Every structure is written in C-alpha cells, then in structure tokens.
C-alpha cells in the first residue's frame, strides 16, 4: 500500500503533462494549429517532427527557411495559389490568418 502512495504523485504528474507541440500554446496558436490540421495536414507536415504526406509539400515548420512566415498574411487572406501542384486555393478570414501565422511562427525550425 505504501508503494502506491509513493508512485501516485509521479503518476499524476505524468498524466497531466501536455504533449510538447501544445505545451505553451495560446488560444490563438491553438486555433492556428486546428486550422493547419483541417486545411494543410492532408499534404504538409504540420507539427515539429512529423513527415509531409505529399512529397512536394514542405513541412510547415520549415517555411521560414525560404521567406518570413509573416509574408504569408496577404496571400492567405487573398487566396494562396502557389505551392505544390495539387495545392488547392485557400482564402482565410483575417482572424484565421492571424491564428495560422501565429501557429506557423511557433513551430519554425530556425
């Protein structure tokens, strides 16, 4: 019985831990992650360690290697039409653009 009392606090702490990708998310970043899951995850890797499902779709965490992620604000709002050949056109509401860009900024590998 005593052993259970010794391990219970450690077990409780482990159960309450948040996965690394969501540990420090603000509500805006969480919304951006949700948008990436819904609109981007069919082709792109959207996390910090997953692989893209489409060979020509770069992982979203690597976008800043090519250009500033904030440069996506206008194309996301007006209709992004570039990317891999099968990429559909997406047009996001201003508040969704802000959330998606905040999420993208949060996962960049610099």
ZIZI-V724952 format. One record per pair of residues at least 12 apart in sequence whose C-alpha atoms are under 10 Angstrom apart, sorted by the first residue. I is the first residue (numbers start at 0). J is the second residue. Records with the same first field share a line. If there is no record, write none. Layout:
I = J + J
//
This chain:
19 = 46 + 47
20 = 32 + 46 + 47 + 48 + 105 + 106
21 = 46
23 = 105
24 = 101 + 102 + 105
25 = 98 + 101 + 102
26 = 98
27 = 94 + 95 + 97 + 98 + 99 + 100 + 101 + 102
28 = 97 + 98 + 99 + 100 + 101 + 102 + 103 + 104 + 105 + 106
29 = 98 + 99 + 101 + 102
30 = 94 + 95 + 97 + 98 + 99 + 101 + 102
31 = 94 + 95 + 96 + 97 + 98 + 99 + 100 + 101 + 102 + 103 + 105
32 = 45 + 46 + 98 + 99 + 100 + 101 + 102 + 103 + 105 + 106
33 = 45 + 98 + 99 + 102
34 = 91 + 95 + 96 + 98 + 99 + 102
35 = 59 + 98 + 99 + 100 + 102 + 103
38 = 87 + 89
39 = 51 + 56 + 58 + 59 + 86 + 87 + 89
40 = 52 + 53 + 56 + 58 + 59
41 = 53 + 56
42 = 54 + 55 + 56 + 57 + 58 + 83 + 85 + 86
43 = 55 + 56 + 57 + 58 + 59 + 60
44 = 56 + 57 + 58 + 59 + 60 + 61
45 = 57 + 58 + 59 + 60 + 61 + 102 + 103 + 106
46 = 58 + 59 + 60 + 102 + 103 + 105 + 106 + 107
47 = 59 + 60 + 61 + 105 + 106 + 107 + 108
48 = 60 + 106
53 = 83 + 85
54 = 83
55 = 82 + 83 + 84 + 85 + 86
56 = 82 + 83 + 84 + 85 + 86
57 = 82 + 83
58 = 107
59 = 102 + 103 + 104 + 106 + 107 + 108
60 = 102 + 103 + 104 + 105 + 106 + 107 + 108 + 109
61 = 103 + 106 + 107 + 108 + 109
62 = 103 + 104 + 106 + 107 + 108 + 109
63 = 103 + 104 + 106 + 107 + 108 + 109
64 = 107 + 108 + 109
67 = 104
68 = 100 + 101 + 103 + 104 + 107
69 = 96 + 97 + 100 + 101 + 103 + 104
70 = 100
71 = 96 + 97 + 99 + 100 + 103
72 = 91 + 93 + 95 + 96 + 97 + 99 + 100
73 = 90 + 91 + 93 + 96
74 = 88 + 89 + 90 + 91 + 96
75 = 88 + 89 + 90 + 91 + 92 + 93 + 95 + 96 + 97 + 99 + 100
76 = 89 + 90 + 91 + 92 + 93 + 94 + 95 + 96 + 97
77 = 89 + 90 + 91 + 92 + 93
78 = 90 + 91
79 = 91
//
